[in-house]
Amino acid sequence: MSDKVELIAAAQINAFGGVSPGIEFKANFGFKTATRASDGDYSLTLKHKHDPNKLVVNVTRNNVLNGDIQASLPNGETVQINNFEDTDTGSGPLDTPFFITVYLVRD
């Protein structure tokens, strides 16, 4: 038996705060929706639900600022993204554009 890895979703996301905070797809494959809850806190919904133990997520910030970006899978349909700035005074939530890919490992 061999494993197969399949790309099931990929997107370029523009997340922004300020007067009109929000999130938009600049490019999208495999995601149904993307929402912004607060600064640096985003939720993306896949078009189809999968076993979360068989999903691999990669997320990369699309800017030159220092900081961390994290992805988690609370279920097999939602990807939670949290983005933080890294400054001399500490770190906190930050809106920033990012790239995301989701792979499914099949048996």
KOLBA-153118 format. One record per residue (C-alpha): residue in one letter; z, x, y. Coordinates in pm, whole numbers, plus 50000, padded with zeros to 5 digits. Example, Ala and Ser with C-alpha at 12.3 -4.5 7.8 and 13.67 -1.06 7.14 Angstrom:
<rs>
[A,[50780,51230,49550]],
[S,[50714,51367,49894]],
</rs>
This chain:
<rs>
[M,[50000,50000,50000]],
[S,[49911,50137,50344]],
[D,[50027,50041,50690]],
[K,[49792,49929,50960]],
[V,[49875,49942,51331]],
[E,[49696,49686,51545]],
[L,[49690,49658,51925]],
[I,[49789,49297,52002]],
[A,[49854,49314,52379]],
[A,[49786,49542,52674]],
[A,[49817,49486,53046]],
[Q,[49826,49645,53388]],
[I,[50095,49471,53593]],
[N,[50146,49469,53969]],
[A,[50511,49380,54045]],
[F,[50620,49353,54406]],
[G,[50928,49255,54605]],
[G,[50956,49193,54978]],
[V,[50881,48866,55155]],
[S,[50673,48719,54870]],
[P,[50816,48870,54548]],
[G,[50617,48821,54232]],
[I,[50418,48968,53950]],
[E,[50046,48954,53868]],
[F,[49815,49073,53594]],
[K,[49563,49331,53718]],
[A,[49424,49347,53362]],
[N,[49545,49150,53063]],
[F,[49489,49126,52689]],
[G,[49725,48934,52461]],
[F,[49988,48816,52710]],
[K,[50032,48450,52803]],
[T,[50257,48485,53110]],
[A,[50443,48738,53322]],
[T,[50737,48652,53547]],
[R,[50974,48833,53780]],
[A,[51341,48725,53770]],
[S,[51470,48972,54032]],
[D,[51416,49328,54156]],
[G,[51294,49535,53858]],
[D,[51353,49253,53604]],
[Y,[51039,49114,53437]],
[S,[50959,48904,53133]],
[L,[50620,48900,52960]],
[T,[50531,48641,52696]],
[L,[50287,48726,52418]],
[K,[50018,48474,52324]],
[H,[50149,48468,51966]],
[K,[50494,48512,51812]],
[H,[50550,48804,51571]],
[D,[50832,48960,51372]],
[P,[51008,49176,51639]],
[N,[51088,49438,51374]],
[K,[50714,49503,51335]],
[L,[50634,49541,51706]],
[V,[50605,49870,51894]],
[V,[50611,49856,52276]],
[N,[50506,50127,52520]],
[V,[50563,50082,52894]],
[T,[50475,50333,53167]],
[R,[50537,50315,53541]],
[N,[50224,50322,53756]],
[N,[50355,50518,54055]],
[V,[50488,50858,54158]],
[L,[50850,50753,54218]],
[N,[51126,50891,53998]],
[G,[51311,50645,53781]],
[D,[51334,50476,53446]],
[I,[51154,50181,53295]],
[Q,[51277,50014,52976]],
[A,[51131,49756,52740]],
[S,[51318,49541,52489]],
[L,[51220,49267,52245]],
[P,[51480,48988,52251]],
[N,[51256,48788,52012]],
[G,[50908,48814,51865]],
[E,[50739,48655,52163]],
[T,[50905,48797,52477]],
[V,[50904,49152,52612]],
[Q,[51180,49218,52865]],
[I,[51113,49496,53119]],
[N,[51378,49658,53340]],
[N,[51277,49913,53602]],
[F,[51515,50140,53797]],
[E,[51469,50379,54088]],
[D,[51627,50722,54079]],
[T,[51742,50855,54416]],
[D,[51993,51102,54554]],
[T,[52231,50811,54619]],
[G,[52212,50670,54266]],
[S,[51989,50426,54087]],
[G,[51923,50057,54112]],
[P,[51663,49795,54022]],
[L,[51318,49850,54171]],
[D,[50989,49662,54170]],
[T,[50699,49880,54061]],
[P,[50359,49838,53892]],
[F,[50337,49936,53525]],
[F,[50117,49957,53216]],
[I,[50226,49802,52886]],
[T,[50091,49803,52531]],
[V,[50223,49620,52226]],
[Y,[50128,49714,51869]],
[L,[50188,49525,51545]],
[V,[50256,49723,51227]],
[R,[50106,49538,50930]],
[D,[50175,49602,50563]],
</rs>
